[in-house]
Amino acid sequence: MADLKEATKENLAVLIEGIKAKLNMANTAVMRAEDFDLAHYEDLLYLYNMVQKKTSFGINEMTAIVEELGAMRKQS
């Protein structure tokens, strides 16, 4: 496992893929690592760690996580 403390594009991809897998997101194409900037790496790492510790998610939690991810996405 890579040292996720280091903010790299590769680690960012690991975080995003890990979050998507844990949340069992149906439409994973809407969330790609390249849609996120390294400026949000610390926030994404925090979110990743929180998601990995939980065994299940309620609807409100899922909604909050997805909204948080949406707020961190690059603006086109």
All heavy atoms as a GROMACS GRO file, in nm:
protein
  597
    1MET      N    1   0.085  -0.119   0.000
    1MET     CA    2   0.000   0.000   0.000
    1MET      C    3   0.089   0.124   0.000
    1MET      O    4   0.187   0.130   0.071
    1MET     CB    5  -0.091  -0.002   0.123
    1MET     CG    6  -0.176   0.121   0.141
    1MET     SD    7  -0.306   0.136   0.018
    1MET     CE    8  -0.450   0.111   0.113
    2ALA      N    9   0.052   0.218  -0.080
    2ALA     CA   10   0.128   0.343  -0.090
    2ALA      C   11   0.112   0.424   0.038
    2ALA      O   12   0.018   0.406   0.114
    2ALA     CB   13   0.076   0.423  -0.209
    3ASP      N   14   0.208   0.513   0.060
    3ASP     CA   15   0.200   0.604   0.173
    3ASP      C   16   0.102   0.715   0.135
    3ASP      O   17   0.137   0.805   0.060
    3ASP     CB   18   0.338   0.661   0.204
    3ASP     CG   19   0.335   0.759   0.320
    3ASP    OD1   20   0.232   0.768   0.390
    3ASP    OD2   21   0.436   0.828   0.341
    4LEU      N   22  -0.019   0.706   0.184
    4LEU     CA   23  -0.124   0.800   0.144
    4LEU      C   24  -0.107   0.938   0.207
    4LEU      O   25  -0.183   1.029   0.174
    4LEU     CB   26  -0.261   0.742   0.178
    4LEU     CG   27  -0.297   0.615   0.100
    4LEU    CD1   28  -0.434   0.564   0.145
    4LEU    CD2   29  -0.296   0.640  -0.049
    5LYS      N   30  -0.008   0.956   0.292
    5LYS     CA   31   0.016   1.089   0.351
    5LYS      C   32   0.074   1.184   0.248
    5LYS      O   33   0.064   1.304   0.263
    5LYS     CB   34   0.109   1.077   0.471
    5LYS     CG   35   0.047   1.004   0.587
    5LYS     CD   36   0.145   0.989   0.700
    5LYS     CE   37   0.081   0.905   0.811
    5LYS     NZ   38   0.178   0.860   0.908
    6GLU      N   39   0.132   1.127   0.142
    6GLU     CA   40   0.193   1.209   0.038
    6GLU      C   41   0.090   1.243  -0.069
    6GLU      O   42   0.025   1.156  -0.125
    6GLU     CB   43   0.308   1.130  -0.024
    6GLU     CG   44   0.398   1.212  -0.110
    6GLU     CD   45   0.518   1.131  -0.159
    6GLU    OE1   46   0.555   1.034  -0.093
    6GLU    OE2   47   0.570   1.167  -0.265
    7ALA      N   48   0.075   1.372  -0.096
    7ALA     CA   49  -0.025   1.419  -0.194
    7ALA      C   50   0.030   1.406  -0.336
    7ALA      O   51   0.101   1.493  -0.384
    7ALA     CB   52  -0.063   1.563  -0.164
    8THR      N   53  -0.002   1.293  -0.400
    8THR     CA   54   0.036   1.272  -0.539
    8THR      C   55  -0.088   1.236  -0.618
    8THR      O   56  -0.190   1.196  -0.561
    8THR     CB   57   0.138   1.157  -0.552
    8THR    OG1   58   0.074   1.034  -0.514
    8THR    CG2   59   0.262   1.180  -0.467
    9LYS      N   60  -0.079   1.247  -0.749
    9LYS     CA   61  -0.193   1.210  -0.834
    9LYS      C   62  -0.226   1.062  -0.820
    9LYS      O   63  -0.342   1.023  -0.822
    9LYS     CB   64  -0.164   1.246  -0.980
    9LYS     CG   65  -0.163   1.394  -1.004
    9LYS     CD   66  -0.146   1.426  -1.151
    9LYS     CE   67  -0.140   1.577  -1.167
    9LYS     NZ   68  -0.209   1.624  -1.281
   10GLU      N   69  -0.123   0.979  -0.803
   10GLU     CA   70  -0.145   0.836  -0.786
   10GLU      C   71  -0.221   0.807  -0.657
   10GLU      O   72  -0.314   0.727  -0.655
   10GLU     CB   73  -0.011   0.760  -0.787
   10GLU     CG   74   0.059   0.762  -0.920
   10GLU     CD   75   0.134   0.893  -0.948
   10GLU    OE1   76   0.160   0.972  -0.854
   10GLU    OE2   77   0.165   0.917  -1.067
   11ASN      N   78  -0.180   0.872  -0.550
   11ASN     CA   79  -0.248   0.854  -0.421
   11ASN      C   80  -0.390   0.910  -0.426
   11ASN      O   81  -0.481   0.854  -0.365
   11ASN     CB   82  -0.169   0.918  -0.308
   11ASN     CG   83  -0.047   0.837  -0.269
   11ASN    OD1   84  -0.030   0.724  -0.313
   11ASN    ND2   85   0.039   0.895  -0.188
   12LEU      N   86  -0.408   1.019  -0.498
   12LEU     CA   87  -0.542   1.076  -0.514
   12LEU      C   88  -0.633   0.973  -0.581
   12LEU      O   89  -0.748   0.954  -0.539
   12LEU     CB   90  -0.535   1.204  -0.597
   12LEU     CG   91  -0.666   1.277  -0.621
   12LEU    CD1   92  -0.722   1.333  -0.491
   12LEU    CD2   93  -0.646   1.389  -0.720
   13ALA      N   94  -0.581   0.904  -0.680
   13ALA     CA   95  -0.659   0.801  -0.748
   13ALA      C   96  -0.694   0.687  -0.652
   13ALA      O   97  -0.806   0.635  -0.655
   13ALA     CB   98  -0.582   0.747  -0.869
   14VAL      N   99  -0.600   0.650  -0.565
   14VAL     CA  100  -0.626   0.545  -0.466
   14VAL      C  101  -0.738   0.588  -0.373
   14VAL      O  102  -0.829   0.509  -0.342
   14VAL     CB  103  -0.497   0.513  -0.385
   14VAL    CG1  104  -0.528   0.424  -0.266
   14VAL    CG2  105  -0.393   0.449  -0.474
   15LEU      N  106  -0.735   0.713  -0.329
   15LEU     CA  107  -0.839   0.764  -0.239
   15LEU      C  108  -0.976   0.759  -0.306
   15LEU      O  109  -1.073   0.708  -0.247
   15LEU     CB  110  -0.809   0.908  -0.196
   15LEU     CG  111  -0.682   0.932  -0.116
   15LEU    CD1  112  -0.671   1.079  -0.078
   15LEU    CD2  113  -0.674   0.843   0.006
   16ILE      N  114  -0.985   0.811  -0.426
   16ILE     CA  115  -1.113   0.818  -0.497
   16ILE      C  116  -1.166   0.677  -0.523
   16ILE      O  117  -1.284   0.648  -0.499
   16ILE     CB  118  -1.100   0.898  -0.629
   16ILE    CG1  119  -1.062   1.044  -0.598
   16ILE    CG2  120  -1.229   0.891  -0.709
   16ILE    CD1  121  -1.159   1.120  -0.510
   17GLU      N  122  -1.080   0.588  -0.572
   17GLU     CA  123  -1.123   0.451  -0.599
   17GLU      C  124  -1.167   0.380  -0.471
   17GLU      O  125  -1.264   0.304  -0.471
   17GLU     CB  126  -1.013   0.373  -0.670
   17GLU     CG  127  -0.985   0.421  -0.811
   17GLU     CD  128  -1.108   0.420  -0.901
   17GLU    OE1  129  -1.183   0.322  -0.899
   17GLU    OE2  130  -1.129   0.520  -0.972
   18GLY      N  131  -1.096   0.406  -0.361
   18GLY     CA  132  -1.131   0.346  -0.234
   18GLY      C  133  -1.265   0.394  -0.182
   18GLY      O  134  -1.344   0.315  -0.128
   19ILE      N  135  -1.292   0.522  -0.198
   19ILE     CA  136  -1.420   0.578  -0.155
   19ILE      C  137  -1.532   0.519  -0.240
   19ILE      O  138  -1.635   0.476  -0.187
   19ILE     CB  139  -1.418   0.732  -0.163
   19ILE    CG1  140  -1.323   0.790  -0.057
   19ILE    CG2  141  -1.559   0.789  -0.145
   19ILE    CD1  142  -1.295   0.938  -0.071
   20LYS      N  143  -1.512   0.515  -0.371
   20LYS     CA  144  -1.615   0.461  -0.460
   20LYS      C  145  -1.644   0.315  -0.426
   20LYS      O  146  -1.761   0.274  -0.421
   20LYS     CB  147  -1.571   0.472  -0.605
   20LYS     CG  148  -1.572   0.613  -0.658
   20LYS     CD  149  -1.550   0.627  -0.806
   20LYS     CE  150  -1.454   0.538  -0.874
   20LYS     NZ  151  -1.426   0.576  -1.014
   21ALA      N  152  -1.541   0.237  -0.402
   21ALA     CA  153  -1.560   0.095  -0.372
   21ALA      C  154  -1.634   0.075  -0.240
   21ALA      O  155  -1.726  -0.007  -0.232
   21ALA     CB  156  -1.424   0.024  -0.368
   22LYS      N  157  -1.596   0.151  -0.140
   22LYS     CA  158  -1.659   0.134  -0.008
   22LYS      C  159  -1.805   0.178  -0.010
   22LYS      O  160  -1.889   0.119   0.057
   22LYS     CB  161  -1.580   0.215   0.096
   22LYS     CG  162  -1.622   0.192   0.236
   22LYS     CD  163  -1.579   0.055   0.286
   22LYS     CE  164  -1.615   0.043   0.433
   22LYS     NZ  165  -1.550  -0.069   0.496
   23LEU      N  166  -1.837   0.279  -0.088
   23LEU     CA  167  -1.974   0.329  -0.095
   23LEU      C  168  -2.060   0.249  -0.192
   23LEU      O  169  -2.180   0.272  -0.204
   23LEU     CB  170  -1.976   0.476  -0.137
   23LEU     CG  171  -1.912   0.575  -0.040
   23LEU    CD1  172  -1.921   0.716  -0.096
   23LEU    CD2  173  -1.976   0.568   0.097
   24ASN      N  174  -1.998   0.155  -0.265
   24ASN     CA  175  -2.069   0.075  -0.365
   24ASN      C  176  -2.146   0.166  -0.461
   24ASN      O  177  -2.264   0.143  -0.489
   24ASN     CB  178  -2.165  -0.024  -0.299
   24ASN     CG  179  -2.092  -0.132  -0.224
   24ASN    OD1  180  -1.989  -0.179  -0.267
   24ASN    ND2  181  -2.146  -0.168  -0.110
   25MET      N  182  -2.078   0.267  -0.512
   25MET     CA  183  -2.144   0.362  -0.601
   25MET      C  184  -2.182   0.294  -0.731
   25MET      O  185  -2.100   0.226  -0.793
   25MET     CB  186  -2.053   0.482  -0.627
   25MET     CG  187  -2.027   0.564  -0.502
   25MET     SD  188  -1.925   0.708  -0.536
   25MET     CE  189  -2.045   0.813  -0.614
   26ALA      N  190  -2.307   0.312  -0.770
   26ALA     CA  191  -2.359   0.249  -0.892
   26ALA      C  192  -2.298   0.311  -1.017
   26ALA      O  193  -2.257   0.242  -1.109
   26ALA     CB  194  -2.511   0.259  -0.895
   27ASN      N  195  -2.293   0.443  -1.021
   27ASN     CA  196  -2.242   0.512  -1.139
   27ASN      C  197  -2.104   0.570  -1.106
   27ASN      O  198  -2.090   0.688  -1.075
   27ASN     CB  199  -2.339   0.622  -1.182
   27ASN     CG  200  -2.301   0.681  -1.315
   27ASN    OD1  201  -2.202   0.643  -1.375
   27ASN    ND2  202  -2.381   0.774  -1.362
   28THR      N  203  -2.001   0.485  -1.113
   28THR     CA  204  -1.867   0.528  -1.075
   28THR      C  205  -1.803   0.620  -1.178
   28THR      O  206  -1.705   0.686  -1.148
   28THR     CB  207  -1.776   0.406  -1.051
   28THR    OG1  208  -1.772   0.328  -1.170
   28THR    CG2  209  -1.824   0.323  -0.935
   29ALA      N  210  -1.857   0.626  -1.298
   29ALA     CA  211  -1.799   0.712  -1.401
   29ALA      C  212  -1.814   0.860  -1.369
   29ALA      O  213  -1.739   0.942  -1.421
   29ALA     CB  214  -1.864   0.682  -1.536
   30VAL      N  215  -1.908   0.895  -1.282
   30VAL     CA  216  -1.929   1.036  -1.250
   30VAL      C  217  -1.822   1.089  -1.156
   30VAL      O  218  -1.809   1.209  -1.139
   30VAL     CB  219  -2.069   1.063  -1.190
   30VAL    CG1  220  -2.178   1.024  -1.286
   30VAL    CG2  221  -2.086   0.992  -1.057
   31MET      N  222  -1.743   1.000  -1.096
   31MET     CA  223  -1.640   1.043  -1.002
   31MET      C  224  -1.506   0.982  -1.045
   31MET      O  225  -1.480   0.865  -1.024
   31MET     CB  226  -1.674   1.000  -0.860
   31MET     CG  227  -1.586   1.066  -0.758
   31MET     SD  228  -1.644   1.049  -0.589
   31MET     CE  229  -1.613   0.877  -0.559
   32ARG      N  230  -1.425   1.065  -1.109
   32ARG     CA  231  -1.294   1.021  -1.156
   32ARG      C  232  -1.186   1.100  -1.083
   32ARG      O  233  -1.206   1.216  -1.049
   32ARG     CB  234  -1.282   1.044  -1.306
   32ARG     CG  235  -1.391   0.976  -1.387
   32ARG     CD  236  -1.388   1.016  -1.531
   32ARG     NE  237  -1.385   1.163  -1.541
   32ARG     CZ  238  -1.339   1.230  -1.646
   32ARG    NH1  239  -1.292   1.166  -1.750
   32ARG    NH2  240  -1.341   1.360  -1.648
   33ALA      N  241  -1.073   1.038  -1.060
   33ALA     CA  242  -0.964   1.103  -0.988
   33ALA      C  243  -0.922   1.234  -1.056
   33ALA      O  244  -0.890   1.332  -0.988
   33ALA     CB  245  -0.846   1.009  -0.975
   34GLU      N  246  -0.924   1.235  -1.188
   34GLU     CA  247  -0.882   1.356  -1.260
   34GLU      C  248  -0.979   1.473  -1.242
   34GLU      O  249  -0.948   1.586  -1.278
   34GLU     CB  250  -0.858   1.328  -1.409
   34GLU     CG  251  -0.972   1.264  -1.480
   34GLU     CD  252  -0.966   1.112  -1.482
   34GLU    OE1  253  -0.894   1.051  -1.404
   34GLU    OE2  254  -1.038   1.054  -1.565
   35ASP      N  255  -1.095   1.448  -1.183
   35ASP     CA  256  -1.192   1.554  -1.156
   35ASP      C  257  -1.160   1.629  -1.027
   35ASP      O  258  -1.229   1.724  -0.992
   35ASP     CB  259  -1.333   1.496  -1.146
   35ASP     CG  260  -1.383   1.440  -1.277
   35ASP    OD1  261  -1.334   1.485  -1.383
   35ASP    OD2  262  -1.468   1.350  -1.275
   36PHE      N  263  -1.055   1.584  -0.956
   36PHE     CA  264  -1.020   1.645  -0.828
   36PHE      C  265  -0.880   1.705  -0.834
   36PHE      O  266  -0.792   1.654  -0.903
   36PHE     CB  267  -1.028   1.540  -0.717
   36PHE     CG  268  -1.167   1.490  -0.692
   36PHE    CD1  269  -1.218   1.383  -0.765
   36PHE    CD2  270  -1.249   1.552  -0.600
   36PHE    CE1  271  -1.346   1.338  -0.745
   36PHE    CE2  272  -1.378   1.507  -0.580
   36PHE     CZ  273  -1.427   1.400  -0.652
   37ASP      N  274  -0.863   1.813  -0.760
   37ASP     CA  275  -0.736   1.884  -0.756
   37ASP      C  276  -0.660   1.841  -0.630
   37ASP      O  277  -0.720   1.814  -0.526
   37ASP     CB  278  -0.765   2.034  -0.751
   37ASP     CG  279  -0.644   2.119  -0.779
   37ASP    OD1  280  -0.531   2.067  -0.774
   37ASP    OD2  281  -0.662   2.239  -0.805
   38LEU      N  282  -0.529   1.838  -0.639
   38LEU     CA  283  -0.447   1.802  -0.523
   38LEU      C  284  -0.463   1.902  -0.408
   38LEU      O  285  -0.430   1.870  -0.294
   38LEU     CB  286  -0.299   1.792  -0.563
   38LEU     CG  287  -0.260   1.666  -0.640
   38LEU    CD1  288  -0.114   1.673  -0.682
   38LEU    CD2  289  -0.287   1.541  -0.560
   39ALA      N  290  -0.517   2.019  -0.435
   39ALA     CA  291  -0.541   2.118  -0.329
   39ALA      C  292  -0.639   2.064  -0.225
   39ALA      O  293  -0.637   2.106  -0.108
   39ALA     CB  294  -0.594   2.248  -0.389
   40HIS      N  295  -0.723   1.969  -0.263
   40HIS     CA  296  -0.821   1.910  -0.172
   40HIS      C  297  -0.774   1.776  -0.115
   40HIS      O  298  -0.853   1.703  -0.055
   40HIS     CB  299  -0.955   1.888  -0.244
   40HIS     CG  300  -1.023   2.015  -0.280
   40HIS    ND1  301  -1.078   2.100  -0.188
   40HIS    CD2  302  -1.044   2.073  -0.402
   40HIS    CE1  303  -1.131   2.203  -0.250
   40HIS    NE2  304  -1.110   2.189  -0.380
   41TYR      N  305  -0.647   1.745  -0.133
   41TYR     CA  306  -0.598   1.613  -0.095
   41TYR      C  307  -0.622   1.582   0.053
   41TYR      O  308  -0.667   1.473   0.087
   41TYR     CB  309  -0.449   1.598  -0.128
   41TYR     CG  310  -0.401   1.457  -0.108
   41TYR    CD1  311  -0.420   1.362  -0.207
   41TYR    CD2  312  -0.340   1.416   0.012
   41TYR    CE1  313  -0.380   1.230  -0.189
   41TYR    CE2  314  -0.300   1.286   0.030
   41TYR     CZ  315  -0.320   1.194  -0.070
   41TYR     OH  316  -0.282   1.063  -0.051
   42GLU      N  317  -0.590   1.674   0.140
   42GLU     CA  318  -0.606   1.650   0.285
   42GLU      C  319  -0.752   1.621   0.320
   42GLU      O  320  -0.780   1.532   0.400
   42GLU     CB  321  -0.553   1.768   0.366
   42GLU     CG  322  -0.402   1.783   0.362
   42GLU     CD  323  -0.328   1.662   0.420
   42GLU    OE1  324  -0.374   1.609   0.524
   42GLU    OE2  325  -0.226   1.622   0.362
   43ASP      N  326  -0.844   1.696   0.260
   43ASP     CA  327  -0.987   1.673   0.284
   43ASP      C  328  -1.030   1.537   0.231
   43ASP      O  329  -1.107   1.466   0.296
   43ASP     CB  330  -1.071   1.783   0.220
   43ASP     CG  331  -1.046   1.919   0.282
   43ASP    OD1  332  -1.019   1.925   0.404
   43ASP    OD2  333  -1.054   2.020   0.210
   44LEU      N  334  -0.980   1.501   0.114
   44LEU     CA  335  -1.013   1.370   0.055
   44LEU      C  336  -0.954   1.256   0.139
   44LEU      O  337  -1.019   1.153   0.158
   44LEU     CB  338  -0.963   1.362  -0.089
   44LEU     CG  339  -1.043   1.444  -0.188
   44LEU    CD1  340  -0.967   1.459  -0.320
   44LEU    CD2  341  -1.179   1.382  -0.212
   45LEU      N  342  -0.834   1.276   0.192
   45LEU     CA  343  -0.773   1.174   0.277
   45LEU      C  344  -0.854   1.156   0.405
   45LEU      O  345  -0.879   1.043   0.448
   45LEU     CB  346  -0.628   1.213   0.311
   45LEU     CG  347  -0.551   1.117   0.400
   45LEU    CD1  348  -0.543   0.978   0.338
   45LEU    CD2  349  -0.411   1.172   0.430
   46TYR      N  350  -0.900   1.265   0.463
   46TYR     CA  351  -0.984   1.257   0.582
   46TYR      C  352  -1.113   1.181   0.551
   46TYR      O  353  -1.153   1.091   0.625
   46TYR     CB  354  -1.017   1.398   0.634
   46TYR     CG  355  -1.112   1.396   0.750
   46TYR    CD1  356  -1.067   1.372   0.879
   46TYR    CD2  357  -1.248   1.418   0.730
   46TYR    CE1  358  -1.156   1.368   0.985
   46TYR    CE2  359  -1.337   1.414   0.835
   46TYR     CZ  360  -1.290   1.390   0.963
   46TYR     OH  361  -1.378   1.386   1.068
   47LEU      N  362  -1.176   1.215   0.440
   47LEU     CA  363  -1.300   1.150   0.398
   47LEU      C  364  -1.276   1.001   0.371
   47LEU      O  365  -1.354   0.915   0.412
   47LEU     CB  366  -1.357   1.220   0.275
   47LEU     CG  367  -1.498   1.186   0.232
   47LEU    CD1  368  -1.598   1.216   0.342
   47LEU    CD2  369  -1.534   1.264   0.108
   48TYR      N  370  -1.167   0.971   0.303
   48TYR     CA  371  -1.130   0.832   0.274
   48TYR      C  372  -1.115   0.752   0.404
   48TYR      O  373  -1.170   0.643   0.416
   48TYR     CB  374  -0.999   0.831   0.195
   48TYR     CG  375  -0.937   0.694   0.178
   48TYR    CD1  376  -0.979   0.609   0.076
   48TYR    CD2  377  -0.836   0.651   0.264
   48TYR    CE1  378  -0.922   0.483   0.060
   48TYR    CE2  379  -0.779   0.525   0.248
   48TYR     CZ  380  -0.823   0.442   0.147
   48TYR     OH  381  -0.766   0.318   0.132
   49ASN      N  382  -1.041   0.807   0.499
   49ASN     CA  383  -1.020   0.737   0.626
   49ASN      C  384  -1.151   0.716   0.701
   49ASN      O  385  -1.173   0.609   0.757
   49ASN     CB  386  -0.919   0.812   0.713
   49ASN     CG  387  -0.777   0.798   0.661
   49ASN    OD1  388  -0.740   0.697   0.604
   49ASN    ND2  389  -0.698   0.902   0.678
   50MET      N  390  -1.237   0.815   0.700
   50MET     CA  391  -1.366   0.804   0.766
   50MET      C  392  -1.451   0.694   0.700
   50MET      O  393  -1.510   0.610   0.768
   50MET     CB  394  -1.442   0.937   0.761
   50MET     CG  395  -1.576   0.933   0.832
   50MET     SD  396  -1.686   1.067   0.787
   50MET     CE  397  -1.724   1.028   0.618
   51VAL      N  398  -1.456   0.695   0.568
   51VAL     CA  399  -1.536   0.597   0.494
   51VAL      C  400  -1.484   0.455   0.516
   51VAL      O  401  -1.561   0.362   0.532
   51VAL     CB  402  -1.538   0.635   0.344
   51VAL    CG1  403  -1.589   0.521   0.257
   51VAL    CG2  404  -1.623   0.760   0.321
   52GLN      N  405  -1.352   0.439   0.518
   52GLN     CA  406  -1.293   0.306   0.534
   52GLN      C  407  -1.323   0.246   0.671
   52GLN      O  408  -1.330   0.124   0.686
   52GLN     CB  409  -1.142   0.311   0.510
   52GLN     CG  410  -1.103   0.347   0.368
   52GLN     CD  411  -1.165   0.257   0.264
   52GLN    OE1  412  -1.169   0.136   0.277
   52GLN    NE2  413  -1.217   0.318   0.158
   53LYS      N  414  -1.342   0.329   0.772
   53LYS     CA  415  -1.367   0.281   0.909
   53LYS      C  416  -1.510   0.233   0.929
   53LYS      O  417  -1.536   0.153   1.018
   53LYS     CB  418  -1.336   0.391   1.011
   53LYS     CG  419  -1.188   0.421   1.022
   53LYS     CD  420  -1.164   0.534   1.118
   53LYS     CE  421  -1.017   0.571   1.120
   53LYS     NZ  422  -0.990   0.690   1.199
   54LYS      N  423  -1.602   0.280   0.847
   54LYS     CA  424  -1.744   0.246   0.865
   54LYS      C  425  -1.779   0.116   0.792
   54LYS      O  426  -1.723   0.087   0.688
   54LYS     CB  427  -1.833   0.360   0.816
   54LYS     CG  428  -1.818   0.486   0.900
   54LYS     CD  429  -1.924   0.588   0.873
   54LYS     CE  430  -2.061   0.546   0.898
   54LYS     NZ  431  -2.113   0.553   1.031
   55THR      N  432  -1.874   0.044   0.850
   55THR     CA  433  -1.918  -0.080   0.786
   55THR      C  434  -2.042  -0.060   0.701
   55THR      O  435  -2.066  -0.136   0.608
   55THR     CB  436  -1.944  -0.189   0.891
   55THR    OG1  437  -2.039  -0.139   0.986
   55THR    CG2  438  -1.815  -0.227   0.964
   56SER      N  439  -2.122   0.041   0.734
   56SER     CA  440  -2.242   0.069   0.655
   56SER      C  441  -2.272   0.218   0.663
   56SER      O  442  -2.223   0.288   0.750
   56SER     CB  443  -2.361  -0.012   0.706
   56SER     OG  444  -2.393   0.025   0.838
   57PHE      N  445  -2.356   0.262   0.570
   57PHE     CA  446  -2.389   0.404   0.559
   57PHE      C  447  -2.540   0.422   0.546
   57PHE      O  448  -2.604   0.350   0.469
   57PHE     CB  449  -2.322   0.467   0.436
   57PHE     CG  450  -2.173   0.455   0.439
   57PHE    CD1  451  -2.110   0.346   0.381
   57PHE    CD2  452  -2.096   0.550   0.501
   57PHE    CE1  453  -1.973   0.332   0.385
   57PHE    CE2  454  -1.958   0.538   0.506
   57PHE     CZ  455  -1.896   0.429   0.448
   58GLY      N  456  -2.593   0.519   0.618
   58GLY     CA  457  -2.733   0.554   0.602
   58GLY      C  458  -2.749   0.645   0.481
   58GLY      O  459  -2.652   0.698   0.427
   59ILE      N  460  -2.873   0.664   0.442
   59ILE     CA  461  -2.902   0.751   0.326
   59ILE      C  462  -2.848   0.892   0.348
   59ILE      O  463  -2.786   0.950   0.259
   59ILE     CB  464  -3.054   0.756   0.299
   59ILE    CG1  465  -3.106   0.617   0.260
   59ILE    CG2  466  -3.089   0.859   0.193
   59ILE    CD1  467  -3.051   0.565   0.130
   60ASN      N  468  -2.871   0.947   0.467
   60ASN     CA  469  -2.824   1.083   0.496
   60ASN      C  470  -2.672   1.092   0.491
   60ASN      O  471  -2.616   1.190   0.442
   60ASN     CB  472  -2.875   1.130   0.632
   60ASN     CG  473  -3.024   1.154   0.632
   60ASN    OD1  474  -3.085   1.174   0.526
   60ASN    ND2  475  -3.084   1.151   0.749
   61GLU      N  476  -2.603   0.989   0.541
   61GLU     CA  477  -2.457   0.987   0.536
   61GLU      C  478  -2.408   0.981   0.392
   61GLU      O  479  -2.315   1.053   0.355
   61GLU     CB  480  -2.402   0.866   0.612
   61GLU     CG  481  -2.414   0.877   0.762
   61GLU     CD  482  -2.368   0.750   0.830
   61GLU    OE1  483  -2.421   0.642   0.797
   61GLU    OE2  484  -2.277   0.759   0.916
   62MET      N  485  -2.469   0.894   0.314
   62MET     CA  486  -2.430   0.882   0.173
   62MET      C  487  -2.448   1.015   0.100
   62MET      O  488  -2.361   1.058   0.025
   62MET     CB  489  -2.512   0.774   0.103
   62MET     CG  490  -2.475   0.634   0.140
   62MET     SD  491  -2.328   0.579   0.056
   62MET     CE  492  -2.394   0.544  -0.104
   63THR      N  493  -2.562   1.077   0.124
   63THR     CA  494  -2.591   1.206   0.060
   63THR      C  495  -2.488   1.310   0.100
   63THR      O  496  -2.436   1.382   0.015
   63THR     CB  497  -2.733   1.253   0.098
   63THR    OG1  498  -2.827   1.154   0.055
   63THR    CG2  499  -2.765   1.386   0.033
   64ALA      N  500  -2.454   1.316   0.228
   64ALA     CA  501  -2.356   1.414   0.276
   64ALA      C  502  -2.219   1.388   0.215
   64ALA      O  503  -2.150   1.483   0.175
   64ALA     CB  504  -2.349   1.408   0.429
   65ILE      N  505  -2.178   1.263   0.206
   65ILE     CA  506  -2.048   1.229   0.149
   65ILE      C  507  -2.043   1.267   0.001
   65ILE      O  508  -1.947   1.329  -0.045
   65ILE     CB  509  -2.017   1.079   0.168
   65ILE    CG1  510  -1.995   1.049   0.317
   65ILE    CG2  511  -1.896   1.036   0.086
   65ILE    CD1  512  -1.995   0.902   0.352
   66VAL      N  513  -2.146   1.232  -0.073
   66VAL     CA  514  -2.151   1.264  -0.216
   66VAL      C  515  -2.153   1.416  -0.237
   66VAL      O  516  -2.085   1.469  -0.326
   66VAL     CB  517  -2.271   1.196  -0.283
   66VAL    CG1  518  -2.292   1.246  -0.425
   66VAL    CG2  519  -2.252   1.045  -0.283
   67GLU      N  520  -2.226   1.489  -0.153
   67GLU     CA  521  -2.228   1.635  -0.165
   67GLU      C  522  -2.091   1.694  -0.135
   67GLU      O  523  -2.047   1.787  -0.202
   67GLU     CB  524  -2.333   1.694  -0.070
   67GLU     CG  525  -2.475   1.673  -0.119
   67GLU     CD  526  -2.580   1.724  -0.021
   67GLU    OE1  527  -2.543   1.772   0.090
   67GLU    OE2  528  -2.698   1.716  -0.054
   68GLU      N  529  -2.023   1.639  -0.034
   68GLU     CA  530  -1.889   1.686   0.000
   68GLU      C  531  -1.792   1.661  -0.115
   68GLU      O  532  -1.712   1.747  -0.150
   68GLU     CB  533  -1.840   1.616   0.128
   68GLU     CG  534  -1.713   1.672   0.184
   68GLU     CD  535  -1.723   1.814   0.232
   68GLU    OE1  536  -1.832   1.857   0.274
   68GLU    OE2  537  -1.621   1.885   0.226
   69LEU      N  538  -1.801   1.542  -0.174
   69LEU     CA  539  -1.716   1.512  -0.290
   69LEU      C  540  -1.748   1.607  -0.405
   69LEU      O  541  -1.657   1.655  -0.474
   69LEU     CB  542  -1.736   1.367  -0.334
   69LEU     CG  543  -1.676   1.262  -0.241
   69LEU    CD1  544  -1.729   1.124  -0.276
   69LEU    CD2  545  -1.524   1.266  -0.248
   70GLY      N  546  -1.874   1.634  -0.427
   70GLY     CA  547  -1.914   1.727  -0.533
   70GLY      C  548  -1.857   1.866  -0.513
   70GLY      O  549  -1.815   1.933  -0.608
   71ALA      N  550  -1.853   1.909  -0.386
   71ALA     CA  551  -1.798   2.041  -0.356
   71ALA      C  552  -1.648   2.048  -0.381
   71ALA      O  553  -1.594   2.156  -0.409
   71ALA     CB  554  -1.828   2.078  -0.210
   72MET      N  555  -1.580   1.934  -0.374
   72MET     CA  556  -1.435   1.930  -0.394
   72MET      C  557  -1.394   1.912  -0.539
   72MET      O  558  -1.278   1.929  -0.574
   72MET     CB  559  -1.374   1.818  -0.310
   72MET     CG  560  -1.370   1.849  -0.164
   72MET     SD  561  -1.276   1.722  -0.078
   72MET     CE  562  -1.406   1.639   0.012
   73ARG      N  563  -1.490   1.878  -0.625
   73ARG     CA  564  -1.457   1.856  -0.767
   73ARG      C  565  -1.412   1.985  -0.832
   73ARG      O  566  -1.455   2.094  -0.796
   73ARG     CB  567  -1.579   1.803  -0.842
   73ARG     CG  568  -1.606   1.659  -0.808
   73ARG     CD  569  -1.720   1.605  -0.883
   73ARG     NE  570  -1.684   1.599  -1.025
   73ARG     CZ  571  -1.761   1.546  -1.118
   73ARG    NH1  572  -1.878   1.497  -1.087
   73ARG    NH2  573  -1.723   1.543  -1.242
   74LYS      N  574  -1.326   1.971  -0.932
   74LYS     CA  575  -1.281   2.087  -1.010
   74LYS      C  576  -1.401   2.150  -1.078
   74LYS      O  577  -1.489   2.080  -1.127
   74LYS     CB  578  -1.181   2.045  -1.117
   74LYS     CG  579  -1.048   1.998  -1.064
   74LYS     CD  580  -0.961   1.955  -1.180
   74LYS     CE  581  -0.830   1.897  -1.132
   74LYS     NZ  582  -0.750   1.844  -1.243
   75GLN      N  583  -1.400   2.279  -1.084
   75GLN     CA  584  -1.507   2.351  -1.154
   75GLN      C  585  -1.469   2.365  -1.300
   75GLN      O  586  -1.360   2.410  -1.333
   75GLN     CB  587  -1.528   2.490  -1.093
   75GLN     CG  588  -1.563   2.486  -0.945
   75GLN     CD  589  -1.689   2.408  -0.916
   75GLN    OE1  590  -1.788   2.423  -0.984
   75GLN    NE2  591  -1.686   2.323  -0.814
   76SER      N  592  -1.556   2.324  -1.389
   76SER     CA  593  -1.528   2.328  -1.533
   76SER      C  594  -1.551   2.466  -1.589
   76SER      O  595  -1.636   2.537  -1.552
   76SER     CB  596  -1.617   2.229  -1.606
   76SER     OG  597  -1.594   2.100  -1.558
   0.00000   0.00000   0.00000
